[in-house]
């Protein structure tokens, strides 16, 4: 079965979930109401790595909806993506980086997604003006890299991926191109089962450096199939980087995080960032870990891994910029650093912020 056939067989309804999880009629009805607001798409592969005997299985939490998703606390745009949009589908928050929302589709709809307003529900923010977007990037010579995201950029057809690469590789001011994709984690056959995709990536990687940025959040996701997909990318010279998210009930203890980091480096994936979970509506109260607790988890995990494994940054994608969480200088006072800043004057600045033990985000 190829990856497109796998996608067609994804579980998308409460009735299908009922057959697997043995819901009651009442639970099925409640689940249906959640899915009306936040769609479900769950492939058989990712379903297969859930331990159904464990009610607290971390993989299950990332893909099976919870009643807490109806919690309206939080925001649908926690990092100001709306104000950074220069045209439909194109964001330009930081001078050197252009971000393209290439699709609203994903191979699996993560329950912790920070784009719940968009993924699987709406194409209103998706790139439709291809020539205009390419024109903008070509005119803005300060842009040194492009991140093709979504949704999941590898859910685009191969001809669409090649169309982006063909145009972007012609632009001399671009140093590299990134693809944001979780397919190595949730649908690895998209990569190892598609020679055409690999040929396209290899062809254009010889013209312009290509990175694949993915998101493994738990060691159990690093399966034989996932490693096979990653190895295919590595064999054609593409570097794979990982951006994990610190998630309550998934990886919020040092041992799990350290195991994840060790497994990543053992298969050649570079730990890039660990992100503080954003206060997204339907996500905030289900998955967020307090900042002070998160910092201690990350530092304890770093102590268990080698230099390559601890070469990532623990960061928060805030509306004002990407802040690294550096440490606690005294009880309940944290120090942060702007690794990226919407206001260029803030770039590189350090600042202190007094926070409570339960605080998960900065105002």
N, C-alpha and C positions, 0 to 999 in steps of 0.2 A: 504494500500500500504506500503510495507516495504521500508527500506532506499535504497536498491539496485534498486528497481523499481523507486523510486524518482530520483535517479541519472540518470537512463536511459532517464528520461523525461526532463533533464536539457536543457535549451536553449543554443545553441552553435553556431548559425549562425546569420548573419545580417538580413536574410529574416525573421527569427523568431522574432527578435527584432522589425523589421518593423511592424509586426502585433500588437505589444503591444504599441509601442511608436509612431506609425503612421509616420514613416520616409517617406521623398520623395525618389524618385528613386536615385537622386544624393546623398542624405545622406546615403542611403543604400549602394551605391557603395563605398563611402568613408569609411563607417564602415567596409565593407568587407575587405578593404585593411589593416585596423588596425588589424583586427582579424587574418589576414594571418601572422602577426608578433607577436601579443600578443593574444593568444586564449581567447575565452569567454566560461565560464561554469557557468550558473546561474540557481539555482533550483527554483521551484515554491514556496517553503516555503519562501525563502529570498525575492523573488519578491513580495510576499504578504504583506511584512511590509513596502514597499515603498509607500509614498504618491504621487501618480501620478499627483495630482493637484498642487504640489509644484515643480517648476522647479529647485529649489535649495535643494531638499530633500537630507539629508546627507547619507541616506542608498543607494540611487540611485548613488551617487558619488563614493561609494566604490565598486559598482558592474557593472555599465554600462560604457563601454568605452567612452572616450572623445577624440576629435581630437588632444588634446595636448599630447596624448601618442606618437605621431609621432615625438615629440621634441627629438633630438638626444643629447641634453646637459645632462651631467652626466656620470655615470659609471655603468657597469653591476655588478661589484664586489666592493662595497664600503668599505667592512670591511676585505678585504684580504683573503676571504675564499679559494681561489686557493692556496695561499702560506701556509695555515694551513692544507691542505689535506695530510694525510699520506698514504692513499690508496683510491682508488675509493669508495666514499660513506662514508668515515670516516675522520672527522676533529678533530684536537687536538691542539687548540689554547692556552687554559689555562690548566695548569698542572692537575688540579683536575677533569676536565670535558672532556668527549669524546662526540662528536656529530655525530649521524648517520643520513645520508640522506636516509631514508628508501623507499621513493617513490617520483615521480614527480607529482603525482595527488593530487588534492584538490576537495572538494565538491563544492566550488565556487572559481573562480579565482579573487582575490582581485586586484583592479586596482592600489593599492599602494604597491603591493608586492615587497619586496627587492630582491627576487630571480626570477625576471621576465626572466632572462636568462635561467632559468631551468624549472619552474613550467608549466606544460602542454605542453612543447615544446621539452624537451630533457631528455633522460635517461642516458646521458654520465657521470653524476656525482653521480648516484644513487648506493647504496650498492648492489653489486652483489657477492662479495666474503665473504659470511657470515662467514665461518669458520675462514678465515684469520682475519676478523674484530674482531671476538670473541677472537681469539688468541692474537691479539695485546692488547686488553683491559685487558685480563687476565694476560699478562706479565707486564703491566705497573701498578704497585701497587700504584703509586701516584694518579691514577684516582679513585675518590671517588664517582662519579655519572656519569650516561649516560643520554643524552638527545636524544630521538628518535624523529626525525623531518622529514621534507620533503621539499616540498609538505606538506601533512597532514598525520601524522602517523596513524590516525584512518581510513584512506582510504585503509590501508592494510587489507587483509583478516584476519579473526580471528585466523586462524591457523598460519599466519605469526607473528601476535602480540604475540601469545603464544610461538612461537619458540624463539623470542627474550627474552621474560620473563623467559622462562625455563633455557636458558643458562646464562643469566645475574644474575639470582637469586642464581646461584651456586657459584658466585664469592664473597668470603668473604670480599674482600677489598672495595666492593661497598656499600655505605651507603643507596643510594636510586636511583630510576629510574624515569625519567620524560618523559611524552609524550607531544609533541607539537601538538596541534590540535585546529582547529577552528570549529569543528563539533558542539559543544554546541551552537555556534552562528549561523551557516549557515545551518546545517543539524542536528538538535537535535534528530531526530528519530534514527540516527545512534547509539545513546546511550540508550534512553529510550525504543526504539523498538527492542533492540537486547539483550535478556537475556543471550545468549551465551557469548557475549562480557563482560557483567557485571560479569558473573560467573568466567570468566578467570581472570579479573582484581581483583576480590575479593580473588580468590585462591592465586594469587601471591603476593597480598598486605599483606597477612598473613606471607609471607616469607621475603619480602623486601619492604620497604616503597615506594609507588608509588604516584607521583604527576601528575596531569593533568594541563598543562599550556595552557591557551587559550587566546583569544584576542577579548574582547568586547570593541568597540571604541565609541559607542554612546548609550545613555539610551534606545533608541527605539529598540535596539537589544535584550534587556532583556525582552523577551516576556514570556508568560505563558509556551510555549513549551520549551524555553531555560531553564527556571527555573526548569521545570520537569526533563530535562536531567541532570542539575547540582545536583538536589536533589538525583537522582539515584546514582550518583557517591559518594555523601556525605554519603548516607545510607550504602555503603559498605566500608566506612572508608577512602576514597580517598580525599585528600585536593585539591581543585581547586584554582589555582592562575591565576591572569590576568595580561597580558602585553599589555597595550594599546599603540597606536601610536598617537602622536599629529599630526593631519591632518587639513590642511587648508580647510575651508568650511564644516568640519565635526564636530569637537569638539574643535575648536580654540577660545573658549571663556570660561571664568571662570564658568559661570552658567551651561553650558552643561557639562563641566568636573566635576564639583562638584556633579551634579545630577547623572552622571555615577558612581562616587565613592560611593555615598550614596546607590545607587541601588545595586551595587556589594556587599557591606558589608551587606546589608539587607538580601541577599539570601545566605550568607556564603562564598562568593568568596573573597579571599585575594588580594587586589591591590598590585602588585609585582613591576612592573616598568611602567613608562610612557616613551616611547622612542621618541627621536627626529627622525623625518622622514629622511630617508637616501637619498642622492642625486643620486638616481638610474635613469638611462636613461628611459624616459617615465613616470617618477614619480616626479622628482625633482621640476620642475617648476609648476606642477599641485598641489602638496600637501604639500611642505615644508613650515614651519613657521619659521621666523627669530628667532635665539636663544634668543636674549634679550626679544623679545615679548613673546616667549614661556615660559621663566622663569617667567615673570609677570603673565601670564595666570595660570601657575601651582601654584604659591604662593597665588594668589587670590582665586583659587579653594580650596586650602588646608585650607584657613581661614574659609571656609563654611562647613567643615566636621569634624567629630570627630577623635580621635587619631588613631583608626584602619583604617579609610579612608585615612589618610594622612601618613600612614606608608610605602608608596612606595618611589622609587627613580626616579627622572627625569634624564635620562641617554642618552648617545650617544654611539652606538656601532661602534667605530672608528677602523680603521685598526690597530692602536697601542694598543687598549684595550677598555674596557668599562668604560667610563668617566661619573661620576656624575656631573651634572651642579648645582653647589652649590649656586651661587649668583653673584650679581654685586657689586664689592667693590668700584667702582667709575664709572662715566659715561663711557660707552663703554669698560669697563674692567671687564671681568668675571673671576670667580675662579672655577676651576674644580678639581676633585679628581679621581684618578684611582681606581675603585672598582675591576677591573680585568686588568691585563696588559700582553701583549704578551711577553715583556721583564720583567722577574720577579723583576728586580731591581726597576721598576717603580711602583710596587704595593703599593697602599696606599698613593702615593705622591700627594701633592697639587701643582697646578701651576696656574698662571695668564695668561690670553690671551686677548689682545686688539682686539676687533671686531667692525665691523660697525653695524649700526641699521638694515641693510638688510641681514647680513651674516647668513647663515643657517647651516654651517658646518665648521669644522676646517681643514686647509690644512694638 
